[in-house]
Amino acid sequence: MMIAKRLLLAAWMLLGVGAGAQADEALKQAIANPGRTPAYAARDIWRHPFETLQFFGLRPDSTVVEISPGGGWYTEILAPYLRDKGQLILAADDPESTKPETVKSLERLKAKLGAQPLVYDRVRLGVFAPPAKMDYAPSDSADLVLTFRNVHNWMDNGDAGVRNVFESAYRSLKKGGVFGVVEHRLPAERIQDATSSTGYVHQSYVIRIAQEAGFTLAASAEINANPKDTADHVGGVWALPPTYVNKEVEKDKYQAIGESDRMTLRFVKP
């Protein structure tokens, strides 16, 4: 009887390892998908999508919310990976907004989704328009809520503005769900202005606001670290690639630095 139990346990472990390997391979295939925007794929060396999404605990059957997907850099990876077994919800711009930039942004996103229906046909759009509209997913429904390089944008409304966004993520997650944050990192010894005009944010700040919203910090990673980035550039983080806000001024220097130094944080809803 004891031998049979051990054999059964070994079989279960092998099945688990096999499923994990299949999930890893599926994620690699999504990242290698030739349908990705070439300019986006060229940034993998800086954004480390495989390692980052593994760190956040992504699975093929996950329900995932991506807050403020922007041009869809991560959407191009998440959508095909989650299409068959999972669910991707994009917390996107408000369709009722009359602001020209918001209207244009949402039109671009919808055009992107419509251009490849076999990839994006099962993606759901939620509304993310803080502080008034942030019910982009039902309460206690998501396994992961992810946001990439957005925290500095929400600091225009102070600590309360960032906390409100984090609280919306908390509401959307199941118990034990993960809130994954990637953000440009300001060195701890540097003074941060209240609205993060440079695009850089203290890691301790993000952790504090997340904890105030109810999260527990489960782990931090240096997956997206770049020790060459001094975070003191004219034009802020946007001096670096791929933006090059200063155009040709010291462009060689910024190319040599590469993309920004970034924190990668995994929070959990207790």
ABEGO torsion letter per residue (X at the ends): XAAAAAAAAAAAAAAAAAAAAAAAAAAAAAAABAABBAAAAAAAAAAGAAAAAAAAGBBAABBBBBBGAEAGAAAAAAAAAAAAABBBBBBBBBAABABAAAAAAAAAAAAAAAABAAAAAABBBBBBBOAABABABBBGABABBBBBGAAAAAAAAEAAAAAAAAAAAAAABBBGBBBBBBBBBBBAABBBBAAGAAGBBBAAAAAAAAAAAGBBBABBBAAABBAABAGABBGEAAABOAAGAAEABGAAAAAAAEBBBBBBBBBBBX
